[in-house]
Amino acid sequence: MSWMDVLSGAIEQALGPQAIVFCLAAIGLNIHFGYTGLLNFGQAAFMMVGGYAMASLVQTWGWNLWVSIVVGLLLSIVLALALGVPTLRLRADYLAIATIAAAEAIRQTLGASSLNDQFGGQDGRFGFADSMKDINPISSNVDIFGFLEFRNYDFFIMLVGWSLVAVLCVLVFLLMRSPWGRVLKSIREDEDAVRSLGKNVFGFKMQALVIGGMIGALAGMMSGLATDNVAPSDFATDTTFFTYTVLLIGGAARVLGPVAGALIFWFFLNGLDLFFDKATGPDGFIPEAIMSPDQASLMRLIVMGLVLMLLMIFRPQGIFGDRKELAIDGR
């Protein structure tokens, strides 16, 4: 593996389906946290509901894929209502506790052996994306300038996924510059002041939770369609934490913050993995006495953790964020 392979591999991952999934999840989280100030620590729950609804309805009950996608979006609304009704009138930390608990409860339930026939247990559901594969017009692998190479289905998912990201970014841009969006940002800054003006703060929070949750469900569906598989391990707690990382790197309360964050995060995360893999390989420059190949796989997380610590210290609003508009430490 050459150093050029390291660069091309990192770029492929930054543009690939996994980056798209976390970009979509971060767009939904941006509506929750960035614009409304809702501490949602369970975005993975919305992703699970969307992904599993789509996969299980197709594979277990034989539903049409496109109808299953609509049902998954509707179920994400139900989840948002179930979480929001008892918590949104209380302090923000109640929503944080409820969402992270709900995400783990849903994950454990879907992975339970007693529901193996319905949801596949720890293996999850797979083989449900045939309808998506059937409409793929790309018949061969895609080679870009001899530098980047993608499998035909991955490239199709990338076209669909990034197009969806573009549409959602335009939608968020328009929403946040409407009177509705300005109310959300006012709630983030001082909800008591907004309430004193006669606005229904609870109603606006619920609307934001629903919209962001539906986008999170789309992220879970995209994850399933990209791999033709959904499993409980795909939606563990670190999924939400990675989504927050993507959002905070790019900059919360910025329309393109999740996009920039996803590109940067996945480029460096996978680039570091490939770098240390090569550096500790047979032709590497790091001797085994200092670092073994097994240890190298952990270095990407260590280095990324240090970078994130420095980012939060010196630029807590993110690379493209505005500290005057959004003070993370003021939550």
FENBEL-V488906 format. One record per residue. RES is the residue in three letters. PSI is psi in radians with two decimals (none if undefined). Layout:
res:RES psi:PSI
res:RES psi:PSI
//
This chain:
res:MET psi:2.16
res:SER psi:2.94
res:TRP psi:-0.50
res:MET psi:-0.57
res:ASP psi:-0.61
res:VAL psi:-0.81
res:LEU psi:-0.82
res:SER psi:-0.67
res:GLY psi:-0.69
res:ALA psi:-0.70
res:ILE psi:-0.72
res:GLU psi:-0.72
res:GLN psi:-0.63
res:ALA psi:-0.49
res:LEU psi:-0.16
res:GLY psi:3.14
res:PRO psi:-0.66
res:GLN psi:-0.69
res:ALA psi:-0.64
res:ILE psi:-0.74
res:VAL psi:-0.85
res:PHE psi:-0.49
res:CYS psi:-0.80
res:LEU psi:-0.78
res:ALA psi:-0.66
res:ALA psi:-0.54
res:ILE psi:-0.76
res:GLY psi:-0.72
res:LEU psi:-0.52
res:ASN psi:-0.65
res:ILE psi:-0.71
res:HIS psi:-1.07
res:PHE psi:-0.83
res:GLY psi:-0.79
res:TYR psi:-0.53
res:THR psi:-0.34
res:GLY psi:0.36
res:LEU psi:2.19
res:LEU psi:1.40
res:ASN psi:1.88
res:PHE psi:0.34
res:GLY psi:0.72
res:GLN psi:-0.48
res:ALA psi:-0.49
res:ALA psi:-0.77
res:PHE psi:-0.66
res:MET psi:-0.73
res:MET psi:-0.81
res:VAL psi:-0.79
res:GLY psi:-0.85
res:GLY psi:-0.81
res:TYR psi:-0.61
res:ALA psi:-0.81
res:MET psi:-0.88
res:ALA psi:-0.80
res:SER psi:-0.69
res:LEU psi:-0.62
res:VAL psi:-0.90
res:GLN psi:-0.71
res:THR psi:-0.74
res:TRP psi:-0.02
res:GLY psi:0.47
res:TRP psi:2.87
res:ASN psi:2.45
res:LEU psi:-0.78
res:TRP psi:-0.63
res:VAL psi:-0.68
res:SER psi:-0.61
res:ILE psi:-0.74
res:VAL psi:-0.75
res:VAL psi:-0.71
res:GLY psi:-0.69
res:LEU psi:-0.69
res:LEU psi:-0.69
res:LEU psi:-0.54
res:SER psi:-0.56
res:ILE psi:-0.74
res:VAL psi:-0.76
res:LEU psi:-0.73
res:ALA psi:-0.71
res:LEU psi:-0.72
res:ALA psi:-0.62
res:LEU psi:-0.63
res:GLY psi:-0.66
res:VAL psi:-0.81
res:PRO psi:-0.17
res:THR psi:-0.48
res:LEU psi:-0.28
res:ARG psi:-0.11
res:LEU psi:-3.04
res:ARG psi:2.77
res:ALA psi:-0.56
res:ASP psi:-0.35
res:TYR psi:-0.68
res:LEU psi:-0.68
res:ALA psi:-0.80
res:ILE psi:-0.77
res:ALA psi:-0.72
res:THR psi:-0.74
res:ILE psi:-0.60
res:ALA psi:-0.71
res:ALA psi:-0.71
res:ALA psi:-0.77
res:GLU psi:-0.66
res:ALA psi:-0.75
res:ILE psi:-0.73
res:ARG psi:-0.77
res:GLN psi:-0.63
res:THR psi:-0.80
res:LEU psi:-0.50
res:GLY psi:0.02
res:ALA psi:2.45
res:SER psi:-0.48
res:SER psi:-0.36
res:LEU psi:0.44
res:ASN psi:-0.66
res:ASP psi:-0.54
res:GLN psi:-0.73
res:PHE psi:-0.01
res:GLY psi:0.12
res:GLY psi:-2.49
res:GLN psi:-0.34
res:ASP psi:-0.37
res:GLY psi:-2.81
res:ARG psi:2.54
res:PHE psi:2.86
res:GLY psi:0.53
res:PHE psi:-0.01
res:ALA psi:0.34
res:ASP psi:-0.68
res:SER psi:-0.60
res:MET psi:-0.70
res:LYS psi:-0.53
res:ASP psi:-0.48
res:ILE psi:0.12
res:ASN psi:2.01
res:PRO psi:-0.09
res:ILE psi:2.08
res:SER psi:-0.24
res:SER psi:2.91
res:ASN psi:2.62
res:VAL psi:2.16
res:ASP psi:2.16
res:ILE psi:1.86
res:PHE psi:0.40
res:GLY psi:0.20
res:PHE psi:-0.73
res:LEU psi:2.44
res:GLU psi:2.29
res:PHE psi:2.52
res:ARG psi:2.64
res:ASN psi:-0.74
res:TYR psi:-0.68
res:ASP psi:-0.72
res:PHE psi:-0.65
res:PHE psi:-0.77
res:ILE psi:-0.67
res:MET psi:-0.75
res:LEU psi:-0.80
res:VAL psi:-0.79
res:GLY psi:-0.85
res:TRP psi:-0.52
res:SER psi:-0.73
res:LEU psi:-0.71
res:VAL psi:-0.77
res:ALA psi:-0.77
res:VAL psi:-0.77
res:LEU psi:-0.62
res:CYS psi:-0.73
res:VAL psi:-0.73
res:LEU psi:-0.80
res:VAL psi:-0.72
res:PHE psi:-0.81
res:LEU psi:-0.72
res:LEU psi:-0.76
res:MET psi:-0.16
res:ARG psi:0.11
res:SER psi:2.90
res:PRO psi:-0.61
res:TRP psi:-0.79
res:GLY psi:-0.62
res:ARG psi:-0.57
res:VAL psi:-0.74
res:LEU psi:-0.81
res:LYS psi:-0.53
res:SER psi:-0.67
res:ILE psi:-0.71
res:ARG psi:-0.69
res:GLU psi:-0.79
res:ASP psi:1.64
res:GLU psi:-0.44
res:ASP psi:-0.67
res:ALA psi:-0.71
res:VAL psi:-0.71
res:ARG psi:-0.61
res:SER psi:-0.35
res:LEU psi:0.09
res:GLY psi:0.18
res:LYS psi:2.54
res:ASN psi:1.56
res:VAL psi:-0.75
res:PHE psi:-0.76
res:GLY psi:-0.74
res:PHE psi:-0.70
res:LYS psi:-0.74
res:MET psi:-0.73
res:GLN psi:-0.74
res:ALA psi:-0.71
res:LEU psi:-0.69
res:VAL psi:-0.84
res:ILE psi:-0.82
res:GLY psi:-0.61
res:GLY psi:-0.66
res:MET psi:-0.68
res:ILE psi:-0.65
res:GLY psi:-0.69
res:ALA psi:-0.67
res:LEU psi:-0.64
res:ALA psi:-0.75
res:GLY psi:-0.67
res:MET psi:-0.74
res:MET psi:-0.64
res:SER psi:-0.77
res:GLY psi:-0.74
res:LEU psi:-0.58
res:ALA psi:-0.66
res:THR psi:-0.12
res:ASP psi:0.58
res:ASN psi:2.46
res:VAL psi:2.39
res:ALA psi:2.70
res:PRO psi:-0.61
res:SER psi:-0.34
res:ASP psi:-0.30
res:PHE psi:0.66
res:ALA psi:3.05
res:THR psi:-0.59
res:ASP psi:-0.30
res:THR psi:-0.79
res:THR psi:-0.71
res:PHE psi:-0.68
res:PHE psi:-0.65
res:THR psi:-0.75
res:TYR psi:-0.69
res:THR psi:-0.80
res:VAL psi:-0.80
res:LEU psi:-0.78
res:LEU psi:-0.53
res:ILE psi:-0.85
res:GLY psi:-0.65
res:GLY psi:1.97
res:ALA psi:2.71
res:ALA psi:0.46
res:ARG psi:2.29
res:VAL psi:-0.77
res:LEU psi:0.10
res:GLY psi:-0.85
res:PRO psi:-0.59
res:VAL psi:-0.88
res:ALA psi:-0.72
res:GLY psi:-0.73
res:ALA psi:-0.76
res:LEU psi:-0.82
res:ILE psi:-0.81
res:PHE psi:-0.87
res:TRP psi:-0.49
res:PHE psi:-0.87
res:PHE psi:-0.65
res:LEU psi:-0.83
res:ASN psi:-0.54
res:GLY psi:-0.72
res:LEU psi:-0.67
res:ASP psi:-0.82
res:LEU psi:-0.65
res:PHE psi:-0.88
res:PHE psi:-0.52
res:ASP psi:-0.73
res:LYS psi:-0.69
res:ALA psi:-0.47
res:THR psi:0.07
res:GLY psi:-3.04
res:PRO psi:-0.60
res:ASP psi:0.22
res:GLY psi:3.00
res:PHE psi:-0.03
res:ILE psi:2.01
res:PRO psi:2.70
res:GLU psi:-0.40
res:ALA psi:-0.46
res:ILE psi:-0.79
res:MET psi:2.22
res:SER psi:2.82
res:PRO psi:-0.59
res:ASP psi:-0.67
res:GLN psi:-0.48
res:ALA psi:-0.56
res:SER psi:-0.39
res:LEU psi:-0.28
res:MET psi:-0.53
res:ARG psi:-0.66
res:LEU psi:-0.63
res:ILE psi:-0.83
res:VAL psi:-0.76
res:MET psi:-0.64
res:GLY psi:-0.74
res:LEU psi:-0.74
res:VAL psi:-0.73
res:LEU psi:-0.67
res:MET psi:-0.79
res:LEU psi:-0.68
res:LEU psi:-0.75
res:MET psi:-0.48
res:ILE psi:-0.83
res:PHE psi:-0.37
res:ARG psi:1.25
res:PRO psi:-0.33
res:GLN psi:-0.02
res:GLY psi:3.00
res:ILE psi:-0.74
res:PHE psi:0.16
res:GLY psi:2.95
res:ASP psi:1.99
res:ARG psi:-0.51
res:LYS psi:-0.55
res:GLU psi:-0.65
res:LEU psi:1.94
res:ALA psi:1.81
res:ILE psi:-0.68
res:ASP psi:-0.04
res:GLY psi:0.06
res:ARG psi:none
//
